[in-house]
């Protein structure tokens, strides 16, 4: 697993990792979960916007490990798996119990063992800002009112609390984004802190390899200092990554997190590869979908990397999309060739590339919950996407300069992107109409990977194509 890791530094394994994000209810149903039998589950592949459960489970994840590892995946990131009344499970009612519909604690133990036997890792989603209104301590408060010993675990400002208020009525307590379903914890209460820290410790002791933390900026910073201490005491190589979409400098100084979900790499990449073909109806200031010039793209990348120490940059979770935003192929209006270029660029960044489940099957769901479709196991995967992910994972493994962030980016005209080290060159052509002339020093090198975009005479790169060259020298 590697040598000792300094407490304030990220674990070194992350820079070599290839992540795969799974939304458990929609990934794979094994048919092995006894608790699902005789229940009214939704048919697999139903509209993801429907409330209800389609029955994906953790044994199903185990069944998929061989295919995922064959695609180059080394680490799984699962969105929440703890007991919840919502299919996304961000409404937890018990943090110490894996949802019975997913197979319960036994299924997680089996998954941890299966992952580790393959030399892979597992990261879980920790939602410690809020719980569901079915959370056992909140339920106690609802039933007992001001007489509940857990009344200080939440921010109550009027009694009785109303977990199901009528329209326009105040629920009586602070909740996430004013949604009564999601009571906010009072992290100033020692009982709350002790419980949540115990949860963080418990699952690390059980064998998981890290935590992805939901909306951590809405939790007092000193809590995360203690959380890091507790987690790292158990496993000094545990990865702690926060869901912060923009500038995370305040959180990445070594006291709190090792990295963040680097959405800036994702949206900027999509905005460049798509150009004027980008779908722009989804509007989110933290995930802005607007076409970018090559110079603008490089500026965003340089600014983002400049915010952090190199060790931190190599520990980011880089992603194109997720369960919270439209799928990349949706934003690219179904253009698989543009998606391939986006994946190439994702894998060429320092940090851990994270592939959202179903990307290799060309899923194209829109804004959440549309992006939470059931994985189409009954139809062939998109071999072009699968092989591309496999190729790029292998390229990262064999080219340390990529993992270490040594590529220096510059523009080649309006549609060309050039990445260079002393001995490695990458050229991307996003144009749908024009071939891109290759510089002389690229033509003289040895092609180690291409997307089959080279002309018969290798002096120009085809439309929507990429090439990686080694052995040439930069001018």
LOMI-910062 format. One record per residue (C-alpha): chain; x, y, z. Coordinates in nm, 2 decimals, decimal comma. Layout:
unit:A | u:X | v:Y | w:Z
...
//
This chain:
unit:A | u:0,00 | v:0,00 | w:0,00
unit:A | u:0,30 | v:0,23 | w:0,00
unit:A | u:0,51 | v:0,40 | w:0,27
unit:A | u:0,43 | v:0,64 | w:0,55
unit:A | u:0,23 | v:0,94 | w:0,46
unit:A | u:0,27 | v:1,28 | w:0,63
unit:A | u:-0,04 | v:1,38 | w:0,82
unit:A | u:-0,09 | v:1,70 | w:0,62
unit:A | u:-0,02 | v:1,54 | w:0,28
unit:A | u:-0,26 | v:1,34 | w:0,06
unit:A | u:-0,20 | v:0,96 | w:0,02
unit:A | u:0,03 | v:0,89 | w:-0,27
unit:A | u:-0,19 | v:0,62 | w:-0,42
unit:A | u:-0,45 | v:0,87 | w:-0,53
unit:A | u:-0,23 | v:1,01 | w:-0,81
unit:A | u:-0,22 | v:0,67 | w:-0,96
unit:A | u:-0,59 | v:0,59 | w:-0,92
unit:A | u:-0,87 | v:0,56 | w:-1,18
unit:A | u:-1,20 | v:0,61 | w:-1,01
unit:A | u:-1,55 | v:0,49 | w:-1,11
unit:A | u:-1,85 | v:0,66 | w:-0,95
unit:A | u:-2,15 | v:0,44 | w:-0,88
unit:A | u:-2,51 | v:0,54 | w:-0,79
unit:A | u:-2,59 | v:0,21 | w:-0,62
unit:A | u:-2,97 | v:0,18 | w:-0,67
unit:A | u:-2,92 | v:0,22 | w:-1,05
unit:A | u:-2,60 | v:0,03 | w:-1,12
unit:A | u:-2,67 | v:-0,34 | w:-1,10
unit:A | u:-2,92 | v:-0,58 | w:-0,94
unit:A | u:-2,78 | v:-0,91 | w:-0,83
unit:A | u:-3,10 | v:-1,08 | w:-0,73
unit:A | u:-2,93 | v:-1,20 | w:-0,41
unit:A | u:-3,07 | v:-0,95 | w:-0,16
unit:A | u:-3,32 | v:-1,14 | w:0,06
unit:A | u:-3,47 | v:-0,81 | w:0,19
unit:A | u:-3,58 | v:-0,72 | w:-0,16
unit:A | u:-3,79 | v:-1,03 | w:-0,21
unit:A | u:-4,17 | v:-0,97 | w:-0,24
unit:A | u:-4,11 | v:-0,59 | w:-0,24
unit:A | u:-4,26 | v:-0,35 | w:-0,49
unit:A | u:-3,95 | v:-0,24 | w:-0,68
unit:A | u:-3,96 | v:-0,03 | w:-0,99
unit:A | u:-3,88 | v:-0,20 | w:-1,31
unit:A | u:-3,51 | v:-0,17 | w:-1,41
unit:A | u:-3,46 | v:0,12 | w:-1,65
unit:A | u:-3,77 | v:0,31 | w:-1,55
unit:A | u:-3,77 | v:0,69 | w:-1,56
unit:A | u:-3,50 | v:0,80 | w:-1,31
unit:A | u:-3,72 | v:1,09 | w:-1,21
unit:A | u:-3,97 | v:0,85 | w:-1,05
unit:A | u:-3,97 | v:0,82 | w:-0,67
unit:A | u:-3,89 | v:0,47 | w:-0,57
unit:A | u:-3,62 | v:0,20 | w:-0,59
unit:A | u:-3,50 | v:0,00 | w:-0,89
unit:A | u:-3,31 | v:-0,25 | w:-0,68
unit:A | u:-2,94 | v:-0,21 | w:-0,75
unit:A | u:-2,73 | v:-0,36 | w:-0,47
unit:A | u:-2,37 | v:-0,41 | w:-0,35
unit:A | u:-2,35 | v:-0,77 | w:-0,46
unit:A | u:-2,43 | v:-0,63 | w:-0,81
unit:A | u:-2,12 | v:-0,41 | w:-0,77
unit:A | u:-1,91 | v:-0,72 | w:-0,69
unit:A | u:-2,04 | v:-0,89 | w:-1,00
unit:A | u:-1,92 | v:-0,60 | w:-1,21
unit:A | u:-1,57 | v:-0,57 | w:-1,06
unit:A | u:-1,40 | v:-0,79 | w:-1,33
unit:A | u:-1,53 | v:-0,57 | w:-1,61
unit:A | u:-1,45 | v:-0,25 | w:-1,43
unit:A | u:-1,10 | v:-0,36 | w:-1,35
unit:A | u:-1,05 | v:-0,47 | w:-1,71
unit:A | u:-1,14 | v:-0,11 | w:-1,81
unit:A | u:-0,86 | v:0,02 | w:-1,59
unit:A | u:-1,06 | v:0,12 | w:-1,28
unit:A | u:-0,87 | v:0,09 | w:-0,95
unit:A | u:-1,10 | v:0,26 | w:-0,70
unit:A | u:-1,48 | v:0,28 | w:-0,66
unit:A | u:-1,66 | v:0,58 | w:-0,52
unit:A | u:-2,02 | v:0,50 | w:-0,41
unit:A | u:-2,28 | v:0,76 | w:-0,34
unit:A | u:-2,45 | v:0,70 | w:0,00
unit:A | u:-2,53 | v:0,35 | w:0,10
unit:A | u:-2,66 | v:0,39 | w:0,45
unit:A | u:-3,02 | v:0,32 | w:0,55
unit:A | u:-3,25 | v:0,58 | w:0,39
unit:A | u:-3,60 | v:0,64 | w:0,26
unit:A | u:-3,47 | v:0,80 | w:-0,06
unit:A | u:-3,32 | v:0,61 | w:-0,36
unit:A | u:-3,02 | v:0,85 | w:-0,36
unit:A | u:-2,98 | v:0,79 | w:0,02
unit:A | u:-2,87 | v:1,14 | w:0,11
unit:A | u:-3,16 | v:1,12 | w:0,36
unit:A | u:-2,99 | v:0,88 | w:0,61
unit:A | u:-3,17 | v:0,75 | w:0,91
unit:A | u:-2,89 | v:0,53 | w:1,04
unit:A | u:-2,52 | v:0,58 | w:0,96
unit:A | u:-2,41 | v:0,26 | w:1,11
unit:A | u:-2,63 | v:0,03 | w:0,90
unit:A | u:-2,60 | v:-0,03 | w:0,52
unit:A | u:-2,94 | v:-0,01 | w:0,37
unit:A | u:-3,10 | v:-0,35 | w:0,37
unit:A | u:-3,21 | v:-0,30 | w:0,00
unit:A | u:-2,84 | v:-0,29 | w:-0,09
unit:A | u:-2,77 | v:-0,61 | w:0,10
unit:A | u:-2,69 | v:-0,47 | w:0,45
unit:A | u:-2,36 | v:-0,47 | w:0,63
unit:A | u:-2,28 | v:-0,82 | w:0,51
unit:A | u:-2,29 | v:-0,70 | w:0,15
unit:A | u:-2,05 | v:-0,41 | w:0,22
unit:A | u:-1,81 | v:-0,65 | w:0,40
unit:A | u:-1,82 | v:-0,87 | w:0,10
unit:A | u:-1,76 | v:-0,58 | w:-0,14
unit:A | u:-1,47 | v:-0,45 | w:0,07
unit:A | u:-1,31 | v:-0,80 | w:0,06
unit:A | u:-1,37 | v:-0,84 | w:-0,31
unit:A | u:-1,22 | v:-0,50 | w:-0,39
unit:A | u:-0,91 | v:-0,55 | w:-0,18
unit:A | u:-0,85 | v:-0,89 | w:-0,32
unit:A | u:-0,82 | v:-0,73 | w:-0,66
unit:A | u:-0,58 | v:-0,46 | w:-0,53
unit:A | u:-0,86 | v:-0,20 | w:-0,57
unit:A | u:-0,99 | v:0,06 | w:-0,32
unit:A | u:-1,33 | v:0,18 | w:-0,20
unit:A | u:-1,45 | v:0,53 | w:-0,11
unit:A | u:-1,78 | v:0,60 | w:0,05
unit:A | u:-2,00 | v:0,91 | w:0,06
unit:A | u:-2,03 | v:1,08 | w:0,40
unit:A | u:-2,33 | v:1,31 | w:0,45
unit:A | u:-2,26 | v:1,48 | w:0,78
unit:A | u:-2,42 | v:1,82 | w:0,73
unit:A | u:-2,78 | v:1,69 | w:0,75
unit:A | u:-2,97 | v:1,37 | w:0,80
unit:A | u:-3,32 | v:1,25 | w:0,69
unit:A | u:-3,62 | v:1,33 | w:0,90
unit:A | u:-3,64 | v:0,96 | w:0,98
unit:A | u:-3,30 | v:0,97 | w:1,15
unit:A | u:-3,33 | v:0,80 | w:1,49
unit:A | u:-3,24 | v:1,11 | w:1,70
unit:A | u:-3,47 | v:1,34 | w:1,50
unit:A | u:-3,75 | v:1,09 | w:1,52
unit:A | u:-3,70 | v:1,09 | w:1,90
unit:A | u:-3,72 | v:1,47 | w:1,90
unit:A | u:-4,04 | v:1,46 | w:1,69
unit:A | u:-4,21 | v:1,21 | w:1,93
unit:A | u:-4,09 | v:1,38 | w:2,26
unit:A | u:-4,07 | v:1,75 | w:2,17
unit:A | u:-3,87 | v:1,96 | w:2,42
unit:A | u:-3,85 | v:1,65 | w:2,65
unit:A | u:-3,63 | v:1,47 | w:2,41
unit:A | u:-3,27 | v:1,44 | w:2,53
unit:A | u:-3,16 | v:1,49 | w:2,16
unit:A | u:-3,33 | v:1,83 | w:2,13
unit:A | u:-2,99 | v:2,00 | w:2,11
unit:A | u:-2,87 | v:1,78 | w:1,82
unit:A | u:-3,06 | v:2,01 | w:1,59
unit:A | u:-3,13 | v:2,38 | w:1,54
unit:A | u:-3,49 | v:2,41 | w:1,67
unit:A | u:-3,64 | v:2,76 | w:1,68
unit:A | u:-4,00 | v:2,68 | w:1,75
unit:A | u:-4,20 | v:2,40 | w:1,91
unit:A | u:-4,35 | v:2,17 | w:1,81
unit:A | u:-4,14 | v:2,08 | w:1,51
unit:A | u:-4,34 | v:2,00 | w:1,20
unit:A | u:-4,15 | v:1,75 | w:0,98
unit:A | u:-4,43 | v:1,75 | w:0,73
unit:A | u:-4,54 | v:2,12 | w:0,72
unit:A | u:-4,83 | v:2,25 | w:0,51
unit:A | u:-4,73 | v:2,48 | w:0,23
unit:A | u:-4,61 | v:2,81 | w:0,37
unit:A | u:-4,58 | v:2,68 | w:0,72
unit:A | u:-4,25 | v:2,69 | w:0,91
unit:A | u:-4,11 | v:2,35 | w:1,00
unit:A | u:-3,96 | v:2,49 | w:1,32
unit:A | u:-3,60 | v:2,38 | w:1,26
unit:A | u:-3,30 | v:2,45 | w:1,03
unit:A | u:-3,28 | v:2,23 | w:0,73
unit:A | u:-3,06 | v:2,20 | w:0,43
unit:A | u:-3,17 | v:2,44 | w:0,16
unit:A | u:-3,50 | v:2,49 | w:0,36
unit:A | u:-3,61 | v:2,13 | w:0,27
unit:A | u:-3,79 | v:1,98 | w:0,58
unit:A | u:-3,68 | v:1,63 | w:0,47
unit:A | u:-3,32 | v:1,73 | w:0,57
unit:A | u:-3,27 | v:1,85 | w:0,93
unit:A | u:-2,93 | v:2,01 | w:0,98
unit:A | u:-2,71 | v:1,89 | w:1,26
unit:A | u:-2,60 | v:2,12 | w:1,54
unit:A | u:-2,22 | v:2,05 | w:1,52
unit:A | u:-2,17 | v:2,25 | w:1,83
unit:A | u:-2,33 | v:1,98 | w:2,04
unit:A | u:-2,08 | v:1,73 | w:2,18
unit:A | u:-2,31 | v:1,44 | w:2,12
unit:A | u:-2,35 | v:1,52 | w:1,75
unit:A | u:-1,98 | v:1,55 | w:1,70
unit:A | u:-1,90 | v:1,23 | w:1,89
unit:A | u:-2,16 | v:1,04 | w:1,69
unit:A | u:-2,05 | v:1,16 | w:1,35
unit:A | u:-1,68 | v:1,12 | w:1,43
unit:A | u:-1,76 | v:0,76 | w:1,55
unit:A | u:-1,93 | v:0,70 | w:1,21
unit:A | u:-1,62 | v:0,83 | w:1,03
unit:A | u:-1,39 | v:0,60 | w:1,23
unit:A | u:-1,62 | v:0,30 | w:1,22
unit:A | u:-1,63 | v:0,25 | w:0,84
unit:A | u:-1,25 | v:0,31 | w:0,81
unit:A | u:-1,20 | v:0,04 | w:1,07
unit:A | u:-1,43 | v:-0,18 | w:0,87
unit:A | u:-1,20 | v:-0,14 | w:0,57
unit:A | u:-1,30 | v:0,14 | w:0,34
unit:A | u:-1,02 | v:0,35 | w:0,20
unit:A | u:-1,16 | v:0,70 | w:0,22
unit:A | u:-1,45 | v:0,94 | w:0,24
unit:A | u:-1,61 | v:1,17 | w:-0,01
unit:A | u:-1,77 | v:1,44 | w:0,21
unit:A | u:-2,10 | v:1,60 | w:0,10
unit:A | u:-2,13 | v:1,98 | w:0,12
unit:A | u:-1,85 | v:2,00 | w:0,37
unit:A | u:-1,83 | v:2,38 | w:0,35
unit:A | u:-2,16 | v:2,40 | w:0,54
unit:A | u:-2,01 | v:2,22 | w:0,84
unit:A | u:-1,78 | v:2,41 | w:1,09
unit:A | u:-1,42 | v:2,38 | w:0,98
unit:A | u:-1,30 | v:2,26 | w:1,32
unit:A | u:-1,51 | v:1,95 | w:1,29
unit:A | u:-1,32 | v:1,85 | w:0,98
unit:A | u:-0,99 | v:1,90 | w:1,16
unit:A | u:-1,10 | v:1,65 | w:1,42
unit:A | u:-1,25 | v:1,42 | w:1,15
unit:A | u:-0,91 | v:1,41 | w:0,97
unit:A | u:-0,74 | v:1,32 | w:1,30
unit:A | u:-0,98 | v:1,04 | w:1,37
unit:A | u:-0,98 | v:0,89 | w:1,02
unit:A | u:-0,60 | v:0,92 | w:0,98
unit:A | u:-0,54 | v:0,76 | w:1,32
unit:A | u:-0,70 | v:0,44 | w:1,18
unit:A | u:-0,56 | v:0,45 | w:0,83
unit:A | u:-0,29 | v:0,70 | w:0,75
unit:A | u:-0,35 | v:0,64 | w:0,38
unit:A | u:-0,72 | v:0,71 | w:0,39
unit:A | u:-0,83 | v:0,97 | w:0,12
unit:A | u:-1,05 | v:1,25 | w:0,24
unit:A | u:-1,21 | v:1,44 | w:-0,05
unit:A | u:-1,46 | v:1,72 | w:-0,02
unit:A | u:-1,75 | v:1,82 | w:-0,24
unit:A | u:-1,63 | v:2,18 | w:-0,31
unit:A | u:-1,69 | v:2,29 | w:-0,67
unit:A | u:-1,47 | v:2,60 | w:-0,69
unit:A | u:-1,18 | v:2,76 | w:-0,51
unit:A | u:-1,09 | v:2,52 | w:-0,22
unit:A | u:-0,77 | v:2,68 | w:-0,11
unit:A | u:-0,90 | v:2,73 | w:0,25
unit:A | u:-0,98 | v:2,35 | w:0,27
unit:A | u:-0,66 | v:2,21 | w:0,12
unit:A | u:-0,39 | v:2,34 | w:0,35
unit:A | u:-0,34 | v:2,00 | w:0,51
unit:A | u:-0,58 | v:2,04 | w:0,81
unit:A | u:-0,91 | v:1,93 | w:0,64
unit:A | u:-0,92 | v:1,75 | w:0,31
unit:A | u:-0,67 | v:1,59 | w:0,07
unit:A | u:-0,86 | v:1,70 | w:-0,24
unit:A | u:-1,19 | v:1,81 | w:-0,37
unit:A | u:-1,43 | v:1,72 | w:-0,66
unit:A | u:-1,25 | v:1,91 | w:-0,93
unit:A | u:-1,56 | v:2,01 | w:-1,13
unit:A | u:-1,35 | v:2,30 | w:-1,28
unit:A | u:-1,16 | v:2,05 | w:-1,49
unit:A | u:-1,48 | v:1,89 | w:-1,60
unit:A | u:-1,70 | v:2,17 | w:-1,71
unit:A | u:-1,41 | v:2,36 | w:-1,88
unit:A | u:-1,31 | v:2,04 | w:-2,07
unit:A | u:-1,67 | v:1,99 | w:-2,20
unit:A | u:-1,70 | v:2,35 | w:-2,29
unit:A | u:-1,39 | v:2,33 | w:-2,50
unit:A | u:-1,44 | v:2,00 | w:-2,68
unit:A | u:-1,80 | v:2,09 | w:-2,77
unit:A | u:-1,74 | v:2,45 | w:-2,88
unit:A | u:-2,05 | v:2,59 | w:-3,04
unit:A | u:-2,22 | v:2,25 | w:-3,02
unit:A | u:-2,25 | v:2,27 | w:-2,65
unit:A | u:-2,60 | v:2,23 | w:-2,49
unit:A | u:-2,65 | v:2,54 | w:-2,28
unit:A | u:-2,99 | v:2,50 | w:-2,12
unit:A | u:-2,85 | v:2,38 | w:-1,78
unit:A | u:-2,75 | v:2,69 | w:-1,58
unit:A | u:-2,54 | v:2,65 | w:-1,27
unit:A | u:-2,28 | v:2,92 | w:-1,18
unit:A | u:-2,06 | v:2,65 | w:-1,03
unit:A | u:-2,08 | v:2,43 | w:-1,34
unit:A | u:-2,11 | v:2,69 | w:-1,62
unit:A | u:-2,17 | v:2,55 | w:-1,96
unit:A | u:-2,05 | v:2,81 | w:-2,21
unit:A | u:-1,82 | v:2,76 | w:-2,51
unit:A | u:-1,45 | v:2,83 | w:-2,44
unit:A | u:-1,16 | v:2,92 | w:-2,66
unit:A | u:-0,84 | v:2,73 | w:-2,63
unit:A | u:-0,67 | v:3,02 | w:-2,44
unit:A | u:-0,96 | v:3,04 | w:-2,20
unit:A | u:-0,94 | v:2,66 | w:-2,13
unit:A | u:-0,57 | v:2,68 | w:-2,06
unit:A | u:-0,63 | v:2,98 | w:-1,84
unit:A | u:-0,88 | v:2,79 | w:-1,62
unit:A | u:-0,66 | v:2,49 | w:-1,59
unit:A | u:-0,35 | v:2,70 | w:-1,50
unit:A | u:-0,55 | v:2,91 | w:-1,25
unit:A | u:-0,69 | v:2,60 | w:-1,08
unit:A | u:-0,35 | v:2,42 | w:-1,06
unit:A | u:-0,19 | v:2,74 | w:-0,93
unit:A | u:-0,42 | v:2,74 | w:-0,63
unit:A | u:-0,27 | v:2,43 | w:-0,48
unit:A | u:0,05 | v:2,25 | w:-0,38
unit:A | u:0,15 | v:1,99 | w:-0,64
unit:A | u:0,08 | v:1,71 | w:-0,39
unit:A | u:-0,28 | v:1,84 | w:-0,36
unit:A | u:-0,33 | v:1,88 | w:-0,73
unit:A | u:-0,23 | v:1,52 | w:-0,77
unit:A | u:-0,49 | v:1,42 | w:-0,52
unit:A | u:-0,79 | v:1,59 | w:-0,68
unit:A | u:-1,10 | v:1,39 | w:-0,79
unit:A | u:-1,12 | v:1,51 | w:-1,15
unit:A | u:-1,46 | v:1,45 | w:-1,32
unit:A | u:-1,66 | v:1,54 | w:-1,62
unit:A | u:-2,00 | v:1,48 | w:-1,47
unit:A | u:-2,17 | v:1,31 | w:-1,17
unit:A | u:-2,51 | v:1,24 | w:-1,01
unit:A | u:-2,56 | v:1,61 | w:-0,95
unit:A | u:-2,51 | v:1,75 | w:-1,31
unit:A | u:-2,62 | v:1,65 | w:-1,66
unit:A | u:-2,42 | v:1,36 | w:-1,81
unit:A | u:-2,13 | v:1,47 | w:-2,03
unit:A | u:-2,29 | v:1,32 | w:-2,34
unit:A | u:-2,61 | v:1,51 | w:-2,27
unit:A | u:-2,41 | v:1,84 | w:-2,25
unit:A | u:-2,23 | v:1,74 | w:-2,57
unit:A | u:-2,57 | v:1,68 | w:-2,75
unit:A | u:-2,49 | v:1,31 | w:-2,81
unit:A | u:-2,16 | v:1,37 | w:-2,98
unit:A | u:-1,96 | v:1,05 | w:-2,88
unit:A | u:-1,65 | v:1,18 | w:-3,06
unit:A | u:-1,65 | v:1,49 | w:-2,85
unit:A | u:-1,70 | v:1,27 | w:-2,54
unit:A | u:-1,39 | v:1,07 | w:-2,63
unit:A | u:-1,18 | v:1,39 | w:-2,65
unit:A | u:-1,32 | v:1,50 | w:-2,31
unit:A | u:-1,22 | v:1,17 | w:-2,16
unit:A | u:-0,87 | v:1,19 | w:-2,31
unit:A | u:-0,82 | v:1,53 | w:-2,15
unit:A | u:-0,97 | v:1,41 | w:-1,82
unit:A | u:-0,71 | v:1,13 | w:-1,81
unit:A | u:-0,42 | v:1,37 | w:-1,90
unit:A | u:-0,47 | v:1,58 | w:-1,59
unit:A | u:-0,28 | v:1,54 | w:-1,26
unit:A | u:-0,52 | v:1,39 | w:-1,01
unit:A | u:-0,75 | v:1,09 | w:-1,01
unit:A | u:-0,98 | v:1,08 | w:-1,32
unit:A | u:-1,33 | v:0,97 | w:-1,21
unit:A | u:-1,57 | v:0,81 | w:-1,47
unit:A | u:-1,94 | v:0,83 | w:-1,39
unit:A | u:-2,11 | v:0,49 | w:-1,42
unit:A | u:-2,27 | v:0,44 | w:-1,76
unit:A | u:-2,03 | v:0,67 | w:-1,94
unit:A | u:-1,89 | v:0,36 | w:-2,12
unit:A | u:-2,25 | v:0,27 | w:-2,22
unit:A | u:-2,31 | v:0,61 | w:-2,37
unit:A | u:-2,57 | v:0,71 | w:-2,12
unit:A | u:-2,69 | v:1,07 | w:-2,18
unit:A | u:-2,93 | v:1,16 | w:-1,91
unit:A | u:-3,00 | v:1,53 | w:-1,84
unit:A | u:-3,00 | v:1,73 | w:-1,51
unit:A | u:-3,05 | v:1,53 | w:-1,20
unit:A | u:-3,24 | v:1,30 | w:-1,14
unit:A | u:-3,22 | v:1,24 | w:-1,52
unit:A | u:-2,85 | v:1,15 | w:-1,49
unit:A | u:-2,93 | v:0,87 | w:-1,25
unit:A | u:-3,05 | v:0,61 | w:-1,51
unit:A | u:-3,04 | v:0,24 | w:-1,46
unit:A | u:-2,72 | v:0,09 | w:-1,62
unit:A | u:-2,83 | v:-0,08 | w:-1,95
unit:A | u:-2,68 | v:-0,43 | w:-1,88
unit:A | u:-2,91 | v:-0,58 | w:-2,14
unit:A | u:-2,74 | v:-0,40 | w:-2,43
unit:A | u:-2,38 | v:-0,40 | w:-2,55
unit:A | u:-2,15 | v:-0,14 | w:-2,41
unit:A | u:-2,00 | v:0,12 | w:-2,64
unit:A | u:-1,68 | v:-0,06 | w:-2,72
unit:A | u:-1,52 | v:0,26 | w:-2,85
unit:A | u:-1,57 | v:0,43 | w:-2,51
unit:A | u:-1,47 | v:0,12 | w:-2,31
unit:A | u:-1,15 | v:0,08 | w:-2,51
unit:A | u:-1,07 | v:0,45 | w:-2,49
unit:A | u:-1,10 | v:0,44 | w:-2,11
unit:A | u:-0,89 | v:0,13 | w:-2,09
unit:A | u:-0,62 | v:0,29 | w:-2,32
unit:A | u:-0,61 | v:0,61 | w:-2,12
unit:A | u:-0,58 | v:0,43 | w:-1,79
unit:A | u:-0,29 | v:0,23 | w:-1,93
unit:A | u:-0,13 | v:0,54 | w:-2,07
unit:A | u:-0,14 | v:0,70 | w:-1,72
unit:A | u:0,01 | v:0,39 | w:-1,57
unit:A | u:0,31 | v:0,39 | w:-1,81
unit:A | u:0,37 | v:0,77 | w:-1,84
unit:A | u:0,45 | v:0,91 | w:-1,50
unit:A | u:0,48 | v:1,26 | w:-1,65
unit:A | u:0,10 | v:1,26 | w:-1,70
unit:A | u:0,03 | v:1,16 | w:-1,34
unit:A | u:0,28 | v:1,42 | w:-1,21
unit:A | u:0,13 | v:1,71 | w:-1,40
unit:A | u:0,43 | v:1,77 | w:-1,62
unit:A | u:0,23 | v:1,85 | w:-1,94
unit:A | u:0,25 | v:2,22 | w:-2,04
unit:A | u:-0,04 | v:2,33 | w:-2,24
unit:A | u:-0,05 | v:2,57 | w:-2,53
unit:A | u:-0,28 | v:2,64 | w:-2,83
unit:A | u:-0,24 | v:2,53 | w:-3,19
unit:A | u:-0,46 | v:2,76 | w:-3,38
unit:A | u:-0,82 | v:2,80 | w:-3,26
unit:A | u:-0,91 | v:2,43 | w:-3,24
unit:A | u:-0,58 | v:2,27 | w:-3,15
unit:A | u:-0,44 | v:2,19 | w:-2,80
unit:A | u:-0,08 | v:2,09 | w:-2,74
unit:A | u:0,05 | v:1,94 | w:-2,42
unit:A | u:0,43 | v:1,89 | w:-2,39
unit:A | u:0,70 | v:1,76 | w:-2,16
unit:A | u:1,06 | v:1,71 | w:-2,25
unit:A | u:0,98 | v:1,38 | w:-2,42
unit:A | u:0,60 | v:1,35 | w:-2,44
unit:A | u:0,37 | v:1,54 | w:-2,67
unit:A | u:-0,01 | v:1,54 | w:-2,69
unit:A | u:-0,22 | v:1,70 | w:-2,97
unit:A | u:-0,59 | v:1,74 | w:-2,96
unit:A | u:-0,80 | v:1,86 | w:-3,26
unit:A | u:-1,16 | v:1,95 | w:-3,16
unit:A | u:-1,26 | v:2,08 | w:-3,50
unit:A | u:-1,54 | v:1,89 | w:-3,68
unit:A | u:-1,44 | v:2,03 | w:-4,02
unit:A | u:-1,07 | v:2,09 | w:-4,04
unit:A | u:-0,76 | v:1,87 | w:-4,01
unit:A | u:-0,49 | v:2,01 | w:-3,79
unit:A | u:-0,13 | v:2,04 | w:-3,93
unit:A | u:0,12 | v:1,88 | w:-3,69
unit:A | u:0,43 | v:2,07 | w:-3,59
unit:A | u:0,76 | v:1,91 | w:-3,73
unit:A | u:0,88 | v:1,80 | w:-3,39
unit:A | u:0,55 | v:1,60 | w:-3,34
unit:A | u:0,58 | v:1,43 | w:-3,68
unit:A | u:0,93 | v:1,31 | w:-3,60
unit:A | u:0,83 | v:1,13 | w:-3,28
unit:A | u:0,70 | v:0,78 | w:-3,21
unit:A | u:0,32 | v:0,75 | w:-3,18
unit:A | u:0,23 | v:0,57 | w:-2,86
unit:A | u:-0,14 | v:0,62 | w:-2,88
unit:A | u:-0,38 | v:0,78 | w:-3,12
unit:A | u:-0,76 | v:0,79 | w:-3,18
unit:A | u:-0,70 | v:0,69 | w:-3,54
unit:A | u:-0,72 | v:1,04 | w:-3,66
unit:A | u:-0,39 | v:1,06 | w:-3,85
unit:A | u:-0,39 | v:1,11 | w:-4,22
unit:A | u:-0,22 | v:0,86 | w:-4,46
unit:A | u:0,06 | v:1,11 | w:-4,46
unit:A | u:0,12 | v:1,18 | w:-4,09
unit:A | u:0,14 | v:1,56 | w:-4,11
unit:A | u:-0,21 | v:1,65 | w:-4,00
unit:A | u:-0,45 | v:1,53 | w:-3,73
unit:A | u:-0,80 | v:1,44 | w:-3,83
unit:A | u:-1,12 | v:1,60 | w:-3,71
unit:A | u:-1,21 | v:1,54 | w:-3,34
unit:A | u:-0,89 | v:1,34 | w:-3,29
unit:A | u:-0,60 | v:1,30 | w:-3,05
unit:A | u:-0,25 | v:1,17 | w:-3,07
unit:A | u:0,02 | v:1,10 | w:-2,81
unit:A | u:0,38 | v:1,10 | w:-2,93
unit:A | u:0,70 | v:1,01 | w:-2,75
unit:A | u:1,07 | v:1,05 | w:-2,84
unit:A | u:1,05 | v:1,38 | w:-3,01
unit:A | u:1,20 | v:1,70 | w:-2,87
unit:A | u:1,02 | v:2,02 | w:-2,82
unit:A | u:1,14 | v:2,31 | w:-3,04
//
